[in-house]
Amino acid sequence: MSNLSQQESLASFDELAAKRMGRVRRYLRTHPRLVSIGVVVFYLLGTLPGVLLMADMEASNGLALLLVTLATAGTLLFRRRAPMTVLCIVFALECLSILDVGSVYGTEGLGMMLALYMVATSYSARRSIPLAILAGSFQMVLMVLVGFPDMSGMELDTSDGISESTLAVIIIGVFAAFLIGFYVTAAAIGVYIRNARIHEAELNHWASQVSRLAQVQERNRIAREMHDVVAHSLSVMIALAEGARVVGRRDQDRAEEVLAELSGTGRAALADMRRMLGVLREGEGGELAPQPTGGSMENLLEGFRAAGLPLTYTYVGEPLPDDKAFALTIFRIIQESLTNSLRYARNVTDVQVRLERGRHQVRLEIMDNGDATRVPSVGSGRGLRGMRERAELFDGTVDAGPVASGGWIVKAMLQLPECSAKNGNQKASKG
C-alpha cells in the first residue's frame, strides 16, 4: 500500500476518534496553546486572592510571594514541553512560598497539582504517584519546620482534655492528608488521561493495521482474478489463432468457426475485465469477485475443446450447493488447471476433469497425459498459488505434480460451505 493510502486511513481513524470526543474536547485538543493560557489564567484566579490576603499580613513578604506566584504561572506555560522540569521548578517555588508564609495558604498548592497532572499524562503511574506523595510529604515537613501550625493566637479550653500539642498534631495530620490527597488525586487523573490516550492510540494502530491488511488482501484478490482472466483468455485465444492459421489452409468454414470462437473469447475476457475494473471505482456496485461471463461449466469446457484440448468431464454426486463464491472457486481451479495444460503440455491426447461431491467435501481432479513434465521454472507460480488461496477459503487444499506414467495432475479438496462455516465458528470459539 502506498504512503498516501496509509496516511488517508490513519487520518480517517483520527477523525473518527475526534468525533467521539465532543466539540469542546476536540477544540481544546486542536488548540494546545489556548489550553496552556487557560491553565495559567485558572492558576492565577485560584491563587491571587490568597496571595493578596497574605500580603496584608505584617509577618509575610507580600512582594516576594507575588513574584513567586507570577514565576509559577510563567513556568506553567511550558508544562507540555518539559513537564518534569516544570514540576521541579514549581516545587522549588512553592517551597520558597512556604518559607515566606509558613504554609501553602498563599498558593493553595494549585501549581503543584497542575504540574503533577501534566507529569502523570507523560510518565507512568509508577513514577508520577510516588512523586506526588514525596512532594506533599516534603512540603508538609517543611511547613512543620518553619512553625506550622501557629498556635500562639489560639485560646484552648483544657477542660476537654486536648492539649496544645495534641491539637497541633491533629491539625498537621488533617492538613497533610488533604495536601497529599490533592496531589495524588491530580496525579491519578493524569494517569487516567494517559491510559485513555494510550488505549486510543492502540485502537488507531490496530484499526490502521486491519485496514492495511484488508487492502493487501483486496489487492491480492484482484491480482488473482486478473491472472485467471487474462491467462486463461490469452491462452485460449493464442491456441485458437494458431489453430485457425493451420485449419484455414484446408477448411475455410472451420477456420471461420475458430475465428468466431476466438472473437467470443476476447469479448468475454473484455467483459470480465470491465466488470473487475468497475467494482474498483468508488460508488459503483456489483459483485466483489467478477463472475465468469460464460456462466456455466459447460461453456468453459467447450471453449477449451475448441482450443484443441481433448477433455472429458465427469461429475459424481449430488448437485453443488448454490453458493456463488464456492462455485467460482471450483470454476477458477478448473480454468487455471486446463489453461496450464493448454499452455505447457505437449502431445496431449486425453484430459480428464473429475468433480465429485461427498457428504462434507468436494474433490476435484484435473489430469492430462502430455509428455512434457512441468518444472518449477515454467510459469510464474501465481496460478498455483492463486488456486491454493481460493481453496483455503473453504478449508481446502490443492496439490499439483507430475504423474508417474506421464502427464500432470491437479488435486483439490474443498469443504462444503456449510461445513467450512462450522469449522470457522469452532476455531473462533476456541480462540
N, C-alpha and C positions, 0 to 999 in steps of 0.2 A: 504494500500500500504506500502511496506517495506521502511525502511530508504534509502536503496540503490537505489530503484526506484525513490524516491524523489530527491536524490542527482543527479541522472542522468538527470532527467527532468530539474532541476534548471541549471545544467551545460550546457545543450543544449540551453537554453534560453540565458544564459550569452554569449555563443559562437556566437549566432545569433546577439546579441547586439554589440559584439566586431567587427563582420564583417561590420556592418553599419558604424563604426567609421572611417574606413580607416587605412592604415598601420601605419602612423605617430602617430595618436592619440592612436591607440591600443598599439603601442610600448611604448609610454610615460606613458600610464596608467599602464602598467605592470612593469615599471621601475621607481617607485616614487623617489628613491634616486638620480637617474640620473637627474630627473627633478629638485629636490631641489638644486643640484650642479649647474645646468644650470641657475636657478634663481639667485643664488649668483653671478655667473660669469656675467650675464646680469646686475645685480645691480652695480658691480664694474666697468664694462665698461661704464656704464652710469654716474657714479659719480666721478670716479677718475680724469678724466680731469678737472672737475670743482674744485675738492679738490686741485689739484696741482696748478691750477691757483690762487686760494685763498691763497695758502701757500706762493706765491711770494709777497703778499701784506704785508706791514710793520705792518698794524693795526691788522692783524689776527695771531693766533697761529696755524701755519701750522701743527705742530706735533700733537697737540690736535685734530685738525679737521681730520687728517688722522687716528688717533686712534678711534675716534668716527665712522668713516666710516667703518673701519675694524670690530669694535664691532657690528655695524648694520648688516654687511654681515654675521658674525658668528651667530648672533641671527636668521637671516632669514633661516638658515639651519633647525631650529626646528619649522618652521611655520605650518607644518602639524600636529605635535604632540600637540602643545599648541598654537593655533592661537591667542587667546585673550591675553595671556601672552606676546607673541611675539609683538603684536600690542602695548601694553603698554610700553615695553622696547624700541621699535623703536621710539615711540612717544617721550619718555624721551630723547633718544639720539639725535634726531633731534632738540629738544628744546635746548639742550646743544650747538649744532652747530649754532643755531640762536643766542644764547647769545655770541658766539665767533665771528661770521661773521656779524650778524645783519640781515640776511635773510636766505632763504633756497637755495641760489645760490650754496652753496658748495655741497649739496647732491641732489638738484633738487626735493626734496620731493618724490623721487622714492621709497625709503624704505617704506614710509607710504602707498604709493599706492599698493605695493606688499603685505604688511601686511593687508591692508583693503580688498583687493581681497580675501585673504585666510579666513579672518573672515567672509566675506559675503558668502563664499561657505559652511561655517559651521553653521552660525546663520541666523535667519530670517531677512528679509529686514527691519522690524520694529526696529531692533537693529543695523544693520550694516550701514544703510543710515544715521540715526541721528548721529552715531559715526563719520562718515566721515565729516559731516557738523560741528560738535562740534570741532573735531581735527583741521580742516582747519581754523575755526574761532579763536580758541585759539592761534594757531601759528601765525595767522595774527596780532592779538592783541599784542602778544609778540614781533613781529618784529617792530611794531609801537612804542612800549615802549622802545626798545633799539635804536631807532633813524632811522627807515626806513620810507621813503626813505631819503638818504643823499643828500641834495640839495646844500651842501657847494661848490662843484666844478662846479656848473652849472651856466651859464650866461643866464638870461631871458630877453626877449625883452618885456618890459612892455607896448609897444605901442599897442600890441594885446589885452590888457585888461585882461590878465591872470596873476594873482599874483602867488607868490611862494607857498603860502598856498593852493590856488586853484589847482595848478598843482600837489602838493603833495597828495591832496585828490583824484584827478583823478588817479594818479599812484597807490595809495593804493586800490582804488575801482577795477581797472582793474586787479591788481595783486591778490586781494582777490577772484575775480570772477574766474580767471584761477586756482588758487590754490584749492579752494573749488570744482570747477567744475571737476578738475582732480581726486580729492579724491572721489567725488560722482560717477564719471564715473567708477573708479576702483571698487567701492563697487557694482555698478549696474551690471557690468559684472560678478562679483562673484555671485550676486543674480540670474542672468540668468543661470549661470552654475549650481548652487544649484537646481533651479527649474527643469532644464533639467535632472539632476541626480535623483531627487525625482520622476519625471514622468517616467523615465526609470525603476526605482525600482518598481513603482506601476505596470507598464506593465509586468515586470517579475513576480511579485507576482500574478497578475491576470492570466497570462499565466500558471503559475505553478498550480494555483487553478483549472483552466479549465482542465489541463492535469490530475490532481489528480481525479477530478470528472469523467472525461472520463474513467479513469482506473477503478474507483469504479463501474461505470455503466457497463463497459465491464465485470468485474468480476461477478457482479450480473447476467448479462445476461447469462454468461457461466454456472454459478451455476444453473440458472433456466432451461437451456437446459439440463444440466446433470441430474437434478432431474426428468425432464419429461421423458427423455430417459430411465434412469436407473429404476425409479419407475414403469413406465409402463411395460417395458420389463420384469423385475423381477417378477412383479405381475402376468403377463400373463404366464410366464414360470413356476412359482410355481403352478398356477392353472392347467396348462396342465400336469405338473408332477404328481400332486395328482390325476387328472382325469385318467391319463394313468395307475397309480397303481391300481385304482379301476376297470377300464374297462378291464385291461389286464387279470384279473382273469376269465372273462367270454367271452370276444370277442377279440381275438388276432389281427385280422385285424384292428379293430377300434383302438386298442391300438397303432398299428404301425402308423396309420394316426395321432393320437395325438402326438406321439413322433416326427413325421416328422414336424408337426406344431411347436412343442417345439424347434426343431433344427432350423427351419426357423426364429422363433422369436429371438433366440440367435444370429444368423448370422446378422439379421437386426440391432439388438442393437449394435453388434460389429462394423458394418459398420458406424452407426451413431456416435459412439464414436471415430472411427478413423478419420472421417471427421471433427468432432469437434476439436480433437487434432491437425489435420492438419492445420486448419486456425490459430492456436496459434503459429505455428512455423514461424519464420521470413522468408519471401521470398516465402512462399507458397501461391498460390491463392486459390480461392474457395469462396463459399457463406459465408457471415458473420454468418448466422444462419444455422445450419445443417438441411437440409431438410429431412423429413421422407423418409426412403428408400422404404416404402410400396408404396408411391407415390400417393395414392388415398384414399378417404374416405371409399370406399367400402372394400378395403383391411384391413383398420383399424377395421371396424365393423365386418368383417368376423373373424378377429383374436380374438376379444372379444367373438363372438358367439362360436368359437371353444373352448375358455377357460371356457364356461359354462354360459355366460350371455344371457338370453332370451330377446334380444333387438329388437326394431322396430325403423326404421329410416324414418322420414318424412321430405320432403323438399317442401317448398311452395314459389312461386315467380319466378322471372327471374334468370338466372344463375349468379353466383357470379362474381365480376369483376376479371380480370386477373391481380392480384396483389399478388406476392409471399408472402410478409410479412403479408398481410391480410389473405390469405389462410392458412398460417402457424399458425396464431393466432387462427383461428377457429379450425384448426386441433388439436392444443395443448390443447385448452379448453375442447373439446370433449374427447380427450385422457385422460386428467387428471381426468375429471369427471367420466368416465367409469372405470378408474383404481381405483378410490376411492370406487365405487360401488362394484367392484370385490374384493377389499381388506377388506372392513369393513361391507358391507351389508350381512345379513343372510336371508335365505329362500326367495330369490328373485324369483318372478315368472314373472315379467314384468319390462322392462326398456325401456323408451320412449326417443328417441332423435328427437327433432323437430328443424328444421332450417328454418327460414322464412325471406325472403328478402323483405323489404319495399321500399319506394321511396328514403329515405335518410339513412336508417339504416338496420341492420341485427339483428334479435332476435334469441337467441339460448336458448333452454331449454332441460335439461337432468334430468329425474326423474326416480327413482326406487321405488318399493313398499316393500323394505326389512323391516323386523320387528325390526331391531336394530337401534335405534336412535343414531346418532353420537353425541359425546360430544367433547368439545374443547381439552380434554386431549388425544384424539385419533389422532395420527399422529403428525407431527411437525408443520403443518400450512404453510409449504413452498409452497405446491401445490396451495392452495387457494390464497396465496399472489402472486405467480407467475402468476396465471390467471388474477388477478386484474392489475398487472403491464403490462401484454400484452394488456389487454383491454384499458388501459389508453393511449396506443399509438394511438388509434383510437377514442379518446374521449368517451370511453365506460365505462361500469360498470359491475361488477359481484357480484351477491348475492347468498348465499347458506344457506340452513337451512332445518329443518325437515318439512315434510308435515303433516297437521293435521290428515289425515286419515292413516298415517303411511308411512315411507319411507323418502327419501331425494330428494331435488330438487336443481338444479343449474340453475340460470337465468343469461344470459349475453346479453348485448345490445352493439352493435358496430356501430359507424358511418361508412358509406361507405368511402373509401379512398379519393374520390374527395371532399366529404363534410367535412371530417376531415381536409383536407389541407386548404379549405376555412376558416374554423373556426380558424385554426392556424394562417393564414395570417391576419385575422381580429384582433385577440388578439395581434399580433406583432405590427400592425399599431396603435392600441390604446395605447400599451405600449410605 
